[in-house]
Amino acid sequence: MNTTPNISSSDPEIAYAEAPSVTWEISWVARTSTDRPLGQEADRDFWLRKAALLDRIALAEAATYAPSVSAEAASLAGNAARRLAEYDVAHCGLSPKGADLVTDADHREYVREQYREWRLTRLI
């Protein structure tokens, strides 16, 4: 019998392993937002890193505070995750999982999977 826990790439500990600190990512997202010329669309890296940042913040808040307190962070993370999925549909074609994304939780799992893949391509 296999006793290995079922761990997927959407597991936050796996997805965000070796990610820069939340503070670093806040700085990167803010800097990238303000450095982009007016009218220029943000690229996928921006939407992915922003969605992952907000997901990490929401996860930390959910682990620390009551649901009523952490709900706003979860909502913001869900909105950012949907924005990444919309970007991927518009610019990359519908992702293999794209048709199955319905809830905020689905979208946030998608962010984790995509972030992990993105980080792995930068570590090789």
Backbone as a chain_set.jsonl record, in Angstrom:
{"seq": "MNTTPNISSSDPEIAYAEAPSVTWEISWVARTSTDRPLGQEADRDFWLRKAALLDRIALAEAATYAPSVSAEAASLAGNAARRLAEYDVAHCGLSPKGADLVTDADHREYVREQYREWRLTRLI", "coords": {"N": [[0.843, -1.189, 0.0], [0.538, 2.209, -0.841], [1.805, 4.813, 0.981], [2.417, 7.39, 0.565], [1.692, 10.797, 0.744], [-0.899, 12.457, -1.117], [0.235, 14.779, -3.103], [0.003, 17.637, -4.96], [0.905, 19.792, -7.738], [-0.481, 22.053, -7.191], [-0.488, 22.369, -4.526], [0.136, 24.647, -2.011], [2.596, 24.699, -0.559], [4.314, 23.312, -2.221], [4.003, 24.66, -4.665], [4.896, 27.268, -4.063], [7.428, 26.926, -3.131], [10.688, 28.007, -2.622], [10.076, 30.476, -3.625], [10.425, 34.029, -4.051], [10.468, 36.302, -1.215], [7.398, 37.533, 0.237], [7.456, 40.269, 0.629], [9.432, 41.046, -1.207], [8.15, 40.351, -3.604], [5.92, 42.043, -3.505], [7.199, 44.482, -3.855], [8.28, 44.053, -6.446], [5.926, 43.749, -8.017], [4.703, 46.267, -7.607], [6.703, 48.005, -8.611], [6.884, 47.106, -11.275], [4.329, 47.703, -12.138], [4.32, 50.495, -12.098], [6.435, 51.151, -13.761], [5.714, 50.465, -16.308], [4.944, 51.678, -19.501], [2.337, 54.081, -20.082], [-0.721, 52.824, -21.156], [0.381, 50.508, -22.199], [-0.043, 47.058, -22.274], [0.067, 44.787, -19.543], [2.319, 42.023, -19.154], [2.316, 38.366, -19.191], [3.945, 37.377, -17.102], [3.727, 39.4, -15.203], [0.925, 39.271, -14.489], [0.815, 36.66, -13.532], [2.696, 36.649, -11.391], [1.569, 38.61, -9.749], [-0.934, 37.443, -9.148], [-0.055, 35.142, -7.819], [1.262, 36.296, -5.637], [-0.896, 37.586, -4.285], [-2.382, 35.326, -3.707], [-0.652, 33.993, -1.941], [-0.628, 35.83, 0.183], [-3.34, 35.723, 0.907], [-3.508, 33.045, 1.717], [-1.829, 33.094, 3.966], [-3.235, 34.884, 5.594], [-5.629, 33.438, 5.943], [-4.691, 31.339, 7.442], [-4.098, 32.58, 9.762], [-6.144, 34.302, 10.672], [-9.685, 34.635, 11.452], [-12.281, 33.424, 9.236], [-14.026, 35.553, 8.499], [-12.402, 37.76, 8.714], [-10.302, 37.248, 6.962], [-11.513, 37.098, 4.528], [-11.605, 39.18, 2.605], [-8.99, 39.256, 1.569], [-8.919, 36.728, 0.395], [-10.861, 37.075, -1.564], [-9.675, 39.068, -3.178], [-7.466, 37.598, -4.067], [-8.759, 35.625, -5.534], [-9.907, 37.205, -7.574], [-7.586, 38.166, -8.871], [-6.535, 35.747, -9.724], [-8.493, 34.915, -11.534], [-8.089, 36.909, -13.424], [-5.553, 36.251, -14.432], [-6.19, 33.793, -15.665], [-7.965, 34.743, -17.619], [-6.185, 36.277, -19.127], [-4.539, 34.224, -20.088], [-6.357, 32.794, -21.66], [-6.908, 34.702, -23.629], [-4.364, 35.243, -24.755], [-2.779, 32.967, -24.898], [-4.247, 30.902, -25.795], [-6.828, 28.622, -24.847], [-6.13, 27.147, -21.832], [-5.157, 23.765, -20.895], [-6.565, 23.124, -18.552], [-8.304, 25.146, -18.432], [-11.061, 25.142, -19.202], [-12.26, 23.964, -17.054], [-12.163, 25.704, -14.939], [-13.949, 27.217, -12.531], [-14.75, 28.115, -9.908], [-13.434, 30.457, -7.427], [-11.548, 29.056, -5.943], [-10.755, 27.082, -7.777], [-9.511, 28.7, -9.693], [-7.439, 29.775, -8.157], [-5.964, 27.478, -7.595], [-5.112, 26.946, -10.175], [-3.401, 29.141, -10.558], [-1.367, 28.463, -8.73], [-0.378, 26.081, -9.886], [0.527, 27.064, -12.354], [2.393, 28.962, -11.487], [4.29, 27.376, -10.208], [5.247, 25.874, -12.408], [6.3, 28.004, -13.889], [8.316, 28.968, -12.15], [9.988, 26.709, -12.075], [10.985, 26.658, -14.689], [12.684, 28.778, -14.57], [14.604, 28.034, -12.798], [16.157, 26.133, -13.904]], "CA": [[0.0, 0.0, 0.0], [1.29, 3.453, -0.955], [1.473, 5.733, 2.075], [2.853, 8.729, 0.185], [0.542, 11.702, 0.662], [-1.227, 12.964, -2.439], [0.682, 16.163, -3.189], [-0.048, 18.095, -6.339], [1.613, 21.05, -7.984], [-1.282, 23.167, -6.69], [-0.262, 22.463, -3.083], [0.889, 25.893, -1.819], [3.979, 24.477, -0.124], [5.056, 22.888, -3.403], [3.94, 25.722, -5.676], [5.638, 28.469, -3.687], [8.757, 26.583, -2.614], [11.783, 28.818, -3.159], [9.598, 31.747, -4.172], [10.936, 35.19, -3.311], [9.628, 36.696, -0.088], [6.211, 38.322, -0.085], [7.901, 41.669, 0.546], [10.135, 41.205, -2.494], [7.172, 40.296, -4.679], [5.144, 43.29, -3.456], [8.056, 45.486, -4.478], [8.369, 43.78, -7.88], [4.638, 44.055, -8.631], [4.528, 47.72, -7.584], [7.674, 48.598, -9.533], [6.504, 46.739, -12.635], [3.107, 48.455, -12.451], [4.603, 51.916, -12.33], [7.448, 51.304, -14.815], [5.123, 50.155, -17.608], [4.425, 52.879, -20.176], [0.891, 54.255, -20.076], [-1.397, 52.184, -22.279], [0.989, 49.224, -22.542], [-0.642, 45.957, -21.524], [0.97, 43.989, -18.716], [2.589, 40.7, -19.717], [1.876, 37.22, -18.397], [4.728, 37.304, -15.866], [3.128, 40.33, -14.243], [-0.347, 38.754, -13.98], [1.102, 35.45, -12.769], [3.343, 36.986, -10.12], [0.593, 39.334, -8.927], [-1.909, 36.474, -8.658], [0.619, 34.283, -6.833], [1.476, 37.127, -4.453], [-2.167, 37.745, -3.568], [-2.736, 34.005, -3.185], [0.19, 33.751, -0.763], [-1.124, 36.688, 1.258], [-4.631, 35.17, 1.342], [-3.232, 31.81, 2.458], [-1.286, 33.475, 5.277], [-4.326, 35.46, 6.382], [-6.562, 32.367, 6.299], [-4.057, 30.527, 8.483], [-3.911, 33.4, 10.957], [-7.348, 35.003, 11.113], [-10.996, 34.034, 11.219], [-12.727, 33.598, 7.847], [-14.613, 36.871, 8.255], [-11.304, 38.722, 8.617], [-9.45, 36.931, 5.815], [-12.35, 36.979, 3.329], [-11.244, 40.179, 1.583], [-7.754, 38.8, 0.93], [-9.288, 35.602, -0.465], [-11.58, 37.62, -2.71], [-8.677, 39.705, -4.042], [-6.683, 36.526, -4.688], [-9.617, 35.019, -6.554], [-10.006, 38.146, -8.7], [-6.305, 38.162, -9.588], [-6.413, 34.441, -10.372], [-9.359, 34.956, -12.723], [-7.452, 37.791, -14.407], [-4.517, 35.46, -15.094], [-6.853, 32.842, -16.558], [-8.463, 35.521, -18.758], [-5.017, 36.603, -19.947], [-4.114, 33.003, -20.767], [-7.334, 32.491, -22.71], [-6.774, 35.69, -24.695], [-3.042, 35.317, -25.365], [-2.091, 31.673, -24.989], [-5.231, 29.868, -26.086], [-7.416, 28.048, -23.641], [-5.234, 26.191, -21.183], [-5.784, 22.454, -20.761], [-7.478, 23.1, -17.421], [-9.107, 26.353, -18.494], [-12.506, 24.917, -19.275], [-12.73, 23.47, -15.761], [-12.038, 26.742, -13.923], [-15.275, 27.765, -12.249], [-14.762, 28.835, -8.642], [-12.191, 31.126, -7.049], [-10.598, 28.016, -5.524], [-10.213, 26.502, -9.009], [-8.599, 29.677, -10.29], [-6.246, 29.887, -7.316], [-5.168, 26.273, -7.85], [-4.494, 27.175, -11.478], [-2.274, 30.05, -10.32], [-0.288, 27.703, -8.08], [0.213, 25.181, -10.874], [1.246, 27.871, -13.337], [3.538, 29.585, -10.823], [5.3, 26.328, -10.012], [5.861, 25.627, -13.718], [7.08, 29.195, -14.238], [9.531, 28.968, -11.318], [10.858, 25.607, -12.496], [11.676, 27.028, -15.922], [13.697, 29.772, -14.251], [15.613, 27.429, -11.935], [16.947, 25.17, -14.677]], "C": [[0.88, 1.242, 0.0], [0.848, 4.403, 0.147], [1.942, 7.15, 1.784], [1.64, 9.636, 0.09], [0.341, 12.186, -0.769], [-0.889, 14.454, -2.488], [0.687, 16.564, -4.655], [0.717, 19.403, -6.476], [0.8, 22.252, -7.539], [-1.213, 23.276, -5.17], [0.596, 23.713, -2.847], [2.341, 25.687, -1.396], [4.86, 24.058, -1.287], [5.138, 24.046, -4.402], [4.838, 26.905, -5.346], [6.98, 28.169, -3.025], [9.805, 27.418, -3.353], [11.312, 30.085, -3.864], [10.247, 32.889, -3.401], [9.985, 35.55, -2.169], [8.434, 37.521, -0.574], [6.593, 39.795, -0.239], [8.582, 41.948, -0.79], [9.132, 41.242, -3.645], [6.266, 41.529, -4.683], [5.927, 44.398, -4.154], [8.111, 45.295, -5.991], [7.072, 44.153, -8.587], [4.413, 45.567, -8.685], [5.448, 48.403, -8.593], [7.28, 48.322, -10.987], [5.248, 47.486, -13.068], [3.409, 49.892, -12.823], [5.609, 52.14, -13.453], [6.887, 51.06, -16.21], [4.597, 51.451, -18.237], [2.899, 52.901, -20.196], [0.293, 53.626, -21.331], [-0.795, 50.845, -22.697], [0.404, 48.134, -21.65], [0.427, 45.212, -20.729], [1.149, 42.617, -19.359], [2.167, 39.604, -18.75], [2.642, 37.11, -17.081], [4.13, 38.216, -14.795], [1.86, 39.737, -13.638], [-0.138, 37.506, -13.135], [1.694, 35.785, -11.406], [2.397, 37.747, -9.192], [-0.421, 38.363, -8.332], [-1.287, 35.568, -7.597], [0.867, 35.047, -5.536], [0.192, 37.248, -3.638], [-2.658, 36.417, -3.013], [-1.939, 33.703, -1.923], [-0.27, 34.584, 0.431], [-2.439, 36.137, 1.802], [-4.441, 33.885, 2.14], [-2.723, 32.126, 3.864], [-2.38, 34.055, 6.17], [-5.316, 34.385, 6.824], [-6.006, 31.489, 7.413], [-3.973, 31.269, 9.81], [-5.211, 33.932, 11.536], [-8.614, 34.201, 10.843], [-11.424, 34.287, 9.772], [-13.315, 34.979, 7.551], [-13.542, 37.944, 8.089], [-10.496, 38.496, 7.346], [-10.214, 36.885, 4.488], [-11.951, 37.967, 2.238], [-9.971, 39.767, 0.851], [-8.044, 37.637, -0.016], [-10.007, 36.08, -1.719], [-10.613, 38.293, -3.695], [-7.834, 38.662, -4.768], [-7.488, 35.843, -5.785], [-9.754, 35.9, -7.781], [-8.728, 38.14, -9.531], [-6.107, 36.84, -10.324], [-7.281, 34.371, -11.623], [-8.739, 35.813, -13.814], [-6.332, 37.059, -15.151], [-5.137, 34.479, -16.078], [-7.394, 33.556, -17.796], [-7.319, 35.891, -19.695], [-4.588, 35.367, -20.752], [-5.074, 32.614, -21.879], [-7.119, 33.428, -23.896], [-5.447, 35.605, -25.441], [-2.364, 33.978, -25.602], [-3.025, 30.576, -25.465], [-5.76, 29.324, -24.773], [-6.471, 27.007, -23.078], [-5.93, 24.838, -21.071], [-6.808, 22.394, -19.629], [-8.498, 24.236, -17.506], [-10.597, 26.153, -18.492], [-13.091, 24.47, -17.946], [-12.693, 24.527, -14.658], [-13.395, 27.409, -13.709], [-15.223, 28.645, -11.008], [-13.445, 29.579, -8.421], [-11.131, 30.109, -6.637], [-9.965, 27.347, -6.742], [-9.177, 27.43, -9.63], [-7.319, 29.798, -9.474], [-5.365, 28.645, -7.441], [-4.436, 26.393, -9.176], [-3.276, 28.088, -11.338], [-1.101, 29.282, -9.723], [0.408, 26.771, -9.058], [1.066, 25.965, -11.872], [2.486, 28.517, -12.735], [4.654, 28.572, -10.626], [6.005, 26.03, -11.328], [6.761, 26.788, -14.119], [8.386, 29.238, -13.456], [10.507, 27.871, -11.749], [11.62, 25.947, -13.771], [12.776, 28.058, -15.662], [14.814, 29.211, -13.366], [16.529, 26.492, -12.696], [18.107, 25.861, -15.36]], "O": [[1.852, 1.32, 0.751], [-0.327, 4.758, 0.243], [1.875, 8.018, 2.654], [0.66, 9.291, -0.571], [1.297, 12.308, -1.534], [-1.637, 15.285, -1.974], [1.307, 15.902, -5.488], [1.118, 20.028, -5.495], [1.322, 23.366, -7.508], [-1.815, 24.178, -4.587], [1.677, 23.827, -3.424], [3.222, 26.428, -1.832], [6.037, 24.417, -1.331], [6.211, 24.364, -4.914], [5.468, 27.48, -6.234], [7.595, 29.053, -2.428], [9.783, 27.507, -4.581], [12.07, 30.696, -4.616], [10.582, 32.734, -2.227], [8.824, 35.139, -2.171], [8.465, 38.119, -1.649], [6.103, 40.479, -1.137], [8.329, 42.974, -1.423], [9.249, 42.066, -4.552], [5.885, 42.01, -5.75], [5.371, 45.157, -4.948], [8.001, 46.266, -6.74], [7.1, 44.797, -9.635], [3.975, 46.087, -9.711], [5.014, 49.278, -9.342], [7.341, 49.218, -11.828], [5.116, 47.859, -14.233], [2.821, 50.439, -13.756], [5.634, 53.221, -14.043], [7.528, 51.417, -17.199], [3.895, 52.224, -17.586], [2.256, 51.858, -20.313], [0.762, 53.878, -22.442], [-1.408, 50.117, -23.478], [0.363, 48.272, -20.428], [1.553, 45.033, -21.196], [0.245, 42.112, -20.024], [1.719, 39.877, -17.636], [2.052, 36.784, -16.051], [4.043, 37.842, -13.626], [1.72, 39.696, -12.416], [-0.828, 37.309, -12.134], [1.245, 35.265, -10.385], [2.425, 37.545, -7.978], [-0.735, 38.445, -7.144], [-1.925, 35.262, -6.59], [0.695, 34.493, -4.451], [0.203, 37.031, -2.426], [-3.288, 36.385, -1.955], [-2.495, 33.211, -0.941], [-0.296, 34.094, 1.56], [-2.637, 36.088, 3.016], [-5.136, 33.661, 3.131], [-3.141, 31.497, 4.837], [-2.441, 33.753, 7.362], [-5.793, 34.415, 7.958], [-6.76, 30.959, 8.229], [-3.797, 30.653, 10.861], [-5.365, 34.005, 12.755], [-8.603, 33.218, 10.101], [-10.98, 35.254, 9.152], [-13.117, 35.512, 6.459], [-13.761, 38.934, 7.391], [-10.051, 39.457, 6.718], [-9.614, 36.656, 3.438], [-11.962, 37.615, 1.058], [-9.887, 39.916, -0.368], [-7.478, 37.569, -1.107], [-9.786, 35.55, -2.808], [-10.727, 38.103, -4.906], [-7.522, 38.823, -5.948], [-6.951, 35.522, -6.845], [-9.721, 35.405, -8.908], [-8.785, 38.112, -10.76], [-5.568, 36.821, -11.431], [-6.861, 33.836, -12.649], [-8.847, 35.488, -14.996], [-6.178, 37.226, -16.361], [-4.66, 34.347, -17.205], [-7.294, 33.03, -18.905], [-7.465, 35.825, -20.916], [-4.312, 35.461, -21.948], [-4.642, 32.151, -22.935], [-7.146, 32.987, -25.045], [-5.403, 35.868, -26.643], [-1.461, 33.881, -26.433], [-2.618, 29.416, -25.529], [-5.179, 29.559, -23.713], [-6.062, 26.086, -23.784], [-7.157, 24.765, -21.142], [-7.81, 21.687, -19.738], [-9.451, 24.273, -16.729], [-11.327, 26.909, -17.851], [-14.298, 24.586, -17.733], [-13.151, 24.264, -13.546], [-13.917, 28.081, -14.599], [-15.618, 29.81, -11.062], [-12.468, 29.359, -9.135], [-9.951, 30.279, -6.947], [-8.764, 27.073, -6.74], [-8.1, 26.994, -10.038], [-6.231, 29.912, -10.039], [-4.139, 28.754, -7.397], [-3.278, 25.991, -9.292], [-2.234, 27.828, -11.939], [0.035, 29.439, -10.168], [1.636, 26.674, -9.066], [2.187, 25.57, -12.191], [3.519, 28.612, -13.397], [5.825, 28.876, -10.851], [7.232, 25.942, -11.364], [7.861, 26.578, -14.631], [9.444, 29.512, -14.024], [11.718, 28.092, -11.78], [12.781, 25.563, -13.918], [13.702, 28.188, -16.463], [15.855, 29.848, -13.206], [17.575, 26.096, -12.181], [18.886, 25.212, -16.058]]}, "num_chains": 1, "name": "protein.A"}
